[in-house]
Amino acid sequence: MTRTPASSDTPAPSGDPLPETLVDVAVIGGGAAGLNGALMLARSRRSVVVIDSGTPRNAPAEGIHGLLGNEGTPPAEYLARGRDEVRQYGGLVVAGEVASARALDPSADGDLRFEVALADGRTLTARRLLLASGVRDELPEIPGLAQHWGHGLVHCPFCHGWEVRDQAIGVIATRAASFHQALMFRALSEDITVFAAGVEIDAETRERFGALGIAVVESPIQEIVADADGGLAGVRLADGELVARDALVVASVLAPRLDGLEGLGLEVEDLGGGMGQRIPTSFAGVSGVPGVWVAGNAADPMLQVGAAAAGGAFAGANIHGTLVMADADAAVAARITR
């Protein structure tokens, strides 16, 4: 598998200084989920620090779609507004890569502590963690494919379907679920070709494809061909034939971004069907590690921006609620010992 390339067009966020004092919550990941979680916490007067690597999953996309009030907003603009909103309530957004994260011994009152170390050597200590680091999309190892990610190469009919409507679309099958993907894009264009080498097609699917005029190519793919301007020209097959396509669709394999977070001991689970993995959570993003919440695509890779942001808000509210109880219990204990 080939990981999707990072976009060089997304400017790194301008960072706040990392505080040296204990903070209530460290948020790892500065996308929609992380920023919305931080916003809820900051508005509750919690000290919160967002650690933002500046590499959002949707960086190559021209705009956000399906999010009411933000239709077509460039991802970089949306995130910049989010950072400003978090800072408006006293939250900090720190530019940096997480090198390690680990639980520390509890404080004297029994409350949790975590240490987050950045790649440049700075460290942060927090009472709770919200992990919103997202996922990576791993693509088939087809020469020339990855360079078109987010432009000529897409994956979601709701995120990109309108933009490729009525075009000649090719669906590169990576697993059985790709055939449903082809049907979804058939609702947007009458010109659909499925490249299905190595993936078995059952009789029922073939019947549906035939009825809808979906072409099936079962010859192996040699490479993806770009035009003179670097855009998509088509798919070259192993026999040399070039199948012209305006857009390609592929189902990526999804992998939670856990670089530097191994020390937390978070579990991952298989999504089934060759889709990849996620971090399992319960109510409001609670993970299996005490004091750690997970929100956004790391917990559910299928979420679009709006749903990821909502998950972050729910997790942030829940974290604040647990801290309220911890603070109340600490106050009671202090009063008893006086």
C-alpha positions as CSV (number, residue, x, y, z in Angstrom):
1,M,0.0,0.0,0.0
2,T,1.0,3.6,-0.7
3,R,0.2,6.3,1.8
4,T,-1.5,9.4,0.4
5,P,1.0,12.2,0.0
6,A,1.1,15.1,2.3
7,S,0.0,18.4,0.7
8,S,2.7,21.0,0.4
9,D,0.0,23.6,-0.3
10,T,-1.3,23.7,3.3
11,P,0.5,26.3,5.4
12,A,1.7,25.2,8.8
13,P,-0.4,26.8,11.6
14,S,1.3,29.7,13.4
15,G,1.8,28.2,16.9
16,D,1.3,29.6,20.4
17,P,4.0,28.9,23.0
18,L,3.7,25.7,24.8
19,P,2.8,26.3,28.5
20,E,5.2,25.0,31.1
21,T,2.5,24.6,33.7
22,L,0.0,21.7,34.1
23,V,-3.1,22.1,31.8
24,D,-6.5,20.4,32.0
25,V,-6.5,18.9,28.5
26,A,-4.0,18.3,25.7
27,V,-5.7,17.8,22.3
28,I,-3.6,15.9,19.8
29,G,-4.7,16.8,16.4
30,G,-5.8,20.2,15.0
31,G,-8.6,19.1,12.6
32,A,-12.3,19.6,12.9
33,A,-12.7,17.1,15.8
34,G,-9.7,18.3,17.8
35,L,-10.6,22.0,17.4
36,N,-14.3,21.6,18.2
37,G,-13.4,19.6,21.3
38,A,-11.0,22.3,22.3
39,L,-13.6,25.0,21.7
40,M,-16.1,23.2,24.1
41,L,-13.4,22.9,26.8
42,A,-12.1,26.5,26.4
43,R,-15.6,27.9,26.6
44,S,-16.0,25.9,29.9
45,R,-12.9,27.8,31.2
46,R,-10.6,24.7,30.9
47,S,-7.0,25.2,30.1
48,V,-6.6,23.4,26.8
49,V,-3.7,23.0,24.3
50,V,-4.2,21.7,20.8
51,I,-1.1,20.2,19.3
52,D,-1.4,20.6,15.5
53,S,1.0,19.0,13.1
54,G,-0.6,20.9,10.2
55,T,-1.2,17.8,8.0
56,P,-5.0,17.4,7.8
57,R,-6.4,14.4,5.9
58,N,-8.4,16.7,3.6
59,A,-5.6,19.1,2.7
60,P,-5.6,18.2,-1.0
61,A,-9.3,18.9,-1.4
62,E,-10.4,22.2,-2.9
63,G,-13.4,22.6,-0.5
64,I,-15.5,21.0,2.2
65,H,-18.8,19.6,1.1
66,G,-22.0,18.5,2.9
67,L,-21.4,20.8,5.9
68,L,-24.2,23.4,6.2
69,G,-22.9,26.9,6.3
70,N,-19.5,25.9,5.1
71,E,-20.2,24.4,1.6
72,G,-17.2,24.8,-0.6
73,T,-15.0,26.3,2.1
74,P,-11.3,25.5,1.5
75,P,-10.1,23.2,4.3
76,A,-7.2,25.5,5.3
77,E,-9.6,28.5,5.7
78,Y,-12.0,26.4,7.8
79,L,-9.3,25.3,10.1
80,A,-7.8,28.7,10.4
81,R,-11.2,30.0,11.5
82,G,-11.4,27.2,14.0
83,R,-8.0,28.0,15.5
84,D,-9.0,31.6,15.9
85,E,-12.2,30.6,17.7
86,V,-10.4,28.3,20.1
87,R,-7.9,31.2,20.9
88,Q,-10.8,33.6,21.4
89,Y,-11.7,31.7,24.6
90,G,-8.2,31.3,25.9
91,G,-7.3,28.0,24.3
92,L,-3.8,27.5,22.8
93,V,-2.9,26.0,19.4
94,V,0.7,24.8,19.3
95,A,2.4,23.8,16.1
96,G,4.3,20.6,16.5
97,E,4.7,16.8,16.0
98,V,4.1,14.5,18.9
99,A,7.1,12.3,19.5
100,S,5.7,10.4,22.5
101,A,2.8,10.4,25.0
102,R,2.6,8.4,28.2
103,A,0.6,8.2,31.5
104,L,2.5,9.5,34.6
105,D,2.0,8.5,38.2
106,P,-1.2,10.0,39.6
107,S,-1.0,13.3,41.5
108,A,-1.2,13.4,45.3
109,D,-5.0,13.6,45.1
110,G,-5.1,10.6,42.8
111,D,-5.9,12.5,39.7
112,L,-4.5,11.4,36.3
113,R,-1.4,12.9,34.6
114,F,-0.1,12.6,31.1
115,E,3.1,13.7,29.5
116,V,3.3,14.7,25.8
117,A,6.7,15.2,24.3
118,L,7.1,17.0,20.9
119,A,9.7,16.2,18.3
120,D,11.6,19.4,19.0
121,G,12.1,18.4,22.7
122,R,9.3,20.5,24.3
123,T,7.0,18.7,26.8
124,L,3.5,19.3,28.1
125,T,1.8,17.8,31.1
126,A,-2.0,17.4,31.1
127,R,-4.7,15.9,33.2
128,R,-6.6,14.4,30.3
129,L,-6.0,13.7,26.6
130,L,-8.3,14.1,23.6
131,L,-6.8,12.2,20.6
132,A,-8.1,13.5,17.3
133,S,-5.1,12.7,15.1
134,G,-7.2,11.2,12.3
135,V,-6.4,8.5,9.8
136,R,-4.1,7.9,6.9
137,D,-5.5,6.7,3.5
138,E,-3.4,3.9,2.1
139,L,-3.7,3.5,-1.6
140,P,-3.0,0.6,-4.0
141,E,0.5,0.5,-5.2
142,I,-0.3,1.5,-8.8
143,P,2.3,3.7,-10.6
144,G,1.1,7.2,-11.0
145,L,-2.0,6.8,-8.8
146,A,-1.1,8.7,-5.6
147,Q,-0.3,12.0,-7.3
148,H,-3.9,12.5,-8.2
149,W,-5.3,12.0,-4.7
150,G,-7.9,14.6,-3.8
151,H,-8.2,15.9,-7.3
152,G,-8.6,13.4,-10.1
153,L,-8.6,10.6,-7.6
154,V,-11.4,10.6,-5.0
155,H,-13.1,8.1,-2.7
156,C,-16.4,9.5,-1.3
157,P,-19.5,10.3,-3.4
158,F,-20.8,12.7,-0.8
159,C,-17.4,14.6,-0.5
160,H,-16.6,14.7,-4.2
161,G,-19.5,13.3,-6.2
162,W,-21.0,16.5,-7.4
163,E,-17.7,17.7,-8.6
164,V,-17.3,14.7,-11.0
165,R,-20.9,14.4,-12.1
166,D,-21.5,13.5,-15.7
167,Q,-17.8,12.7,-16.2
168,A,-16.1,9.5,-17.4
169,I,-15.4,7.9,-14.0
170,G,-13.3,4.8,-13.4
171,V,-13.6,2.8,-10.2
172,I,-10.5,0.9,-9.2
173,A,-11.8,-2.1,-7.2
174,T,-9.7,-3.0,-4.2
175,R,-12.3,-5.2,-2.4
176,A,-15.9,-6.2,-2.7
177,A,-17.1,-3.0,-1.2
178,S,-15.8,-1.2,-4.3
179,F,-18.7,-2.5,-6.2
180,H,-21.1,-0.7,-4.0
181,Q,-18.9,2.4,-4.5
182,A,-19.4,2.0,-8.2
183,L,-23.2,2.0,-7.8
184,M,-23.0,5.1,-5.7
185,F,-21.1,7.0,-8.4
186,R,-23.5,5.6,-11.1
187,A,-26.1,7.9,-9.5
188,L,-23.9,10.8,-10.5
189,S,-22.7,9.7,-14.0
190,E,-23.8,7.3,-16.7
191,D,-20.2,6.7,-17.8
192,I,-18.8,4.3,-15.2
193,T,-16.0,1.7,-15.8
194,V,-15.0,-0.7,-13.0
195,F,-11.4,-1.9,-13.1
196,A,-11.8,-5.2,-11.3
197,A,-8.6,-7.2,-11.8
198,G,-8.1,-9.6,-8.9
199,V,-11.4,-8.9,-7.2
200,E,-14.2,-11.5,-7.8
201,I,-17.5,-10.2,-9.0
202,D,-20.6,-12.2,-8.0
203,A,-23.4,-12.9,-10.5
204,E,-25.8,-10.5,-8.8
205,T,-23.4,-7.6,-9.0
206,R,-22.7,-8.4,-12.7
207,E,-26.4,-8.3,-13.4
208,R,-26.8,-4.9,-11.7
209,F,-23.8,-3.6,-13.6
210,G,-25.2,-4.8,-16.9
211,A,-28.6,-3.3,-16.2
212,L,-27.1,0.1,-15.3
213,G,-24.6,0.1,-18.2
214,I,-21.5,-0.1,-16.0
215,A,-18.6,-1.4,-17.9
216,V,-16.2,-4.0,-16.3
217,V,-12.5,-4.3,-17.2
218,E,-10.8,-7.3,-15.7
219,S,-7.3,-6.8,-17.2
220,P,-4.6,-5.7,-14.7
221,I,-3.7,-2.1,-14.5
222,Q,-0.2,-1.1,-15.5
223,E,-0.2,2.6,-14.5
224,I,-2.3,5.7,-14.2
225,V,-1.4,8.2,-17.0
226,A,-1.3,11.9,-16.5
227,D,-2.0,14.5,-19.2
228,A,0.4,17.3,-20.3
229,D,-0.8,19.5,-17.5
230,G,-0.4,16.8,-14.8
231,G,-4.1,16.1,-14.6
232,L,-5.7,12.7,-15.1
233,A,-5.6,11.2,-18.6
234,G,-6.7,7.6,-18.0
235,V,-5.8,4.1,-17.0
236,R,-3.2,2.1,-19.0
237,L,-3.8,-1.7,-18.9
238,A,-1.2,-4.4,-18.9
239,D,-1.9,-5.0,-22.6
240,G,-1.1,-1.4,-23.4
241,E,-4.6,-0.1,-23.9
242,L,-5.4,3.3,-22.5
243,V,-8.8,3.7,-21.1
244,A,-9.5,7.4,-21.0
245,R,-11.1,8.6,-17.7
246,D,-11.8,12.1,-16.3
247,A,-11.9,10.9,-12.7
248,L,-10.9,7.8,-10.7
249,V,-12.5,6.4,-7.5
250,V,-10.7,4.1,-5.1
251,A,-11.5,2.7,-1.7
252,S,-8.4,3.3,0.5
253,V,-7.3,1.3,3.5
254,L,-7.7,3.3,6.6
255,A,-5.1,3.4,9.4
256,P,-5.3,5.5,12.6
257,R,-2.5,8.0,12.9
258,L,-0.8,6.7,16.1
259,D,2.8,7.9,15.4
260,G,4.3,8.7,18.8
261,L,1.3,7.6,20.7
262,E,2.3,3.9,21.1
263,G,3.1,4.5,24.8
264,L,-0.5,5.2,25.6
265,G,-1.4,1.5,25.0
266,L,-4.5,2.2,22.9
267,E,-6.1,-0.8,21.3
268,V,-7.1,-0.8,17.6
269,E,-9.7,-3.0,16.0
270,D,-10.3,-4.2,12.5
271,L,-13.1,-2.6,10.5
272,G,-13.7,-5.8,8.5
273,G,-13.9,-6.2,4.8
274,G,-10.4,-5.0,4.2
275,M,-11.3,-1.4,5.2
276,G,-8.6,-1.0,7.8
277,Q,-8.6,-0.2,11.5
278,R,-10.0,2.2,14.1
279,I,-9.6,2.9,17.8
280,P,-12.7,1.5,19.6
281,T,-14.5,3.9,21.8
282,S,-17.6,4.0,24.0
283,F,-19.9,6.8,25.0
284,A,-18.6,10.3,24.0
285,G,-15.3,9.0,22.7
286,V,-14.1,7.3,25.9
287,S,-11.3,4.9,25.0
288,G,-10.1,1.8,26.8
289,V,-7.3,3.9,28.5
290,P,-8.4,5.9,31.5
291,G,-8.2,9.6,30.9
292,V,-7.9,9.3,27.1
293,W,-10.8,10.2,24.7
294,V,-10.7,9.6,20.9
295,A,-12.8,11.7,18.4
296,G,-13.0,12.1,14.7
297,N,-11.7,9.7,12.0
298,A,-9.4,7.9,14.4
299,A,-12.5,6.5,16.1
300,D,-14.8,6.4,13.0
301,P,-13.0,6.7,9.6
302,M,-16.3,7.2,7.8
303,L,-17.1,10.5,9.4
304,Q,-17.2,13.7,7.2
305,V,-16.0,17.0,8.6
306,G,-19.3,17.9,10.2
307,A,-19.7,14.6,12.0
308,A,-16.1,14.6,13.1
309,A,-16.5,18.1,14.6
310,A,-19.7,17.0,16.4
311,G,-17.8,14.0,17.9
312,G,-15.1,16.3,19.1
313,A,-17.6,18.6,20.7
314,F,-19.3,15.7,22.5
315,A,-15.9,14.4,23.7
316,G,-14.9,17.8,24.9
317,A,-18.1,18.2,26.9
318,N,-17.7,14.8,28.5
319,I,-14.1,15.5,29.5
320,H,-15.2,18.7,31.2
321,G,-17.9,16.8,33.0
322,T,-15.4,14.3,34.4
323,L,-13.0,17.1,35.4
324,V,-15.8,18.9,37.3
325,M,-16.3,15.7,39.3
326,A,-12.6,15.2,39.9
327,D,-12.3,18.8,41.1
328,A,-15.2,18.4,43.4
329,D,-13.9,15.2,44.9
330,A,-10.5,16.9,45.4
331,A,-12.1,19.8,47.2
332,V,-14.0,17.4,49.5
333,A,-10.8,15.5,50.3
334,A,-8.9,18.7,51.0
335,R,-11.6,19.9,53.3
336,I,-11.6,16.7,55.3
337,T,-7.9,16.7,55.8
338,R,-7.8,20.3,57.0
